[in-house]
Amino acid sequence: MSVLIVRSAVKADAVDDVDAAIAQMFAAIEQAQPSGVRYASCKLSDGVTYLALLELDEGVDNPLPALPEFRDFQDKLKTWTAGPPTPDQATVIGSYRLF
C-alpha cells in the first residue's frame, strides 16, 4: 500500500486561516463520506509545517477534488505557503487502523 505525503510550510500569519480552511474542508469530507479514501492533515510542532496524508483503495480515483471545499482549500493554499509543497510517496510497512 502506498501513501502520498505532502509537506507544506505556510507563512506564520496564515496559520489561523489554514487551520480554519482545513476544518471546513474536513467537515465537507465528513458530510460527503467518500469511499475508498483515507486522508489526514497534521500540523508539526514548529506550528507552520503541515503534512497531508492520502491513501486510496486500489483502482479508486481520488474523490476529493470533486468537493468544492477541497478545491477552495487547494487554491488558497497557494497564497498561504512559504514555498512549494514537497510531495513524496511512502510505502506502509505496518499500520494499526491508520491505513
Long-range contacts (C-beta under 8 A, 24 or more apart in sequence): 1-55, 1-91, 1-92, 1-99, 2-55, 2-89, 2-90, 2-91, 2-92, 3-53, 3-54, 3-55, 3-89, 3-90, 3-91, 3-92, 3-99, 4-52, 4-53, 4-54, 4-55, 4-87, 4-88, 4-89, 4-90, 5-51, 5-52, 5-53, 5-87, 5-88, 5-89, 5-90, 6-51, 6-52, 6-54, 6-85, 6-86, 6-87, 6-88, 7-49, 7-50, 7-51, 7-85, 7-86, 7-87, 7-88, 8-49, 8-50, 8-52, 8-77, 8-81, 8-85, 8-86, 9-48, 9-49, 9-50, 9-81, 9-82, 9-83, 10-48, 10-49, 10-50, 10-77, 10-80, 10-81, 10-82, 11-48, 11-80, 11-81, 11-82, 12-47, 12-48, 14-79, 14-80, 15-47, 15-48, 17-76, 17-80, 18-50, 18-77, 18-80, 19-43, 21-72, 21-73, 21-76, 21-77, 22-50, 22-73, 24-69, 24-73, 25-67, 25-69, 25-70, 25-72, 25-73, 27-69, 28-67, 28-68, 28-69, 28-70, 29-64, 29-67, 29-69, 29-70, 32-63, 32-67, 34-63, 34-64, 34-66, 34-67, 35-60, 35-63, 36-60, 36-63, 37-62, 37-63, 37-64, 38-98, 38-99, 39-64, 48-82, 55-92, 55-99
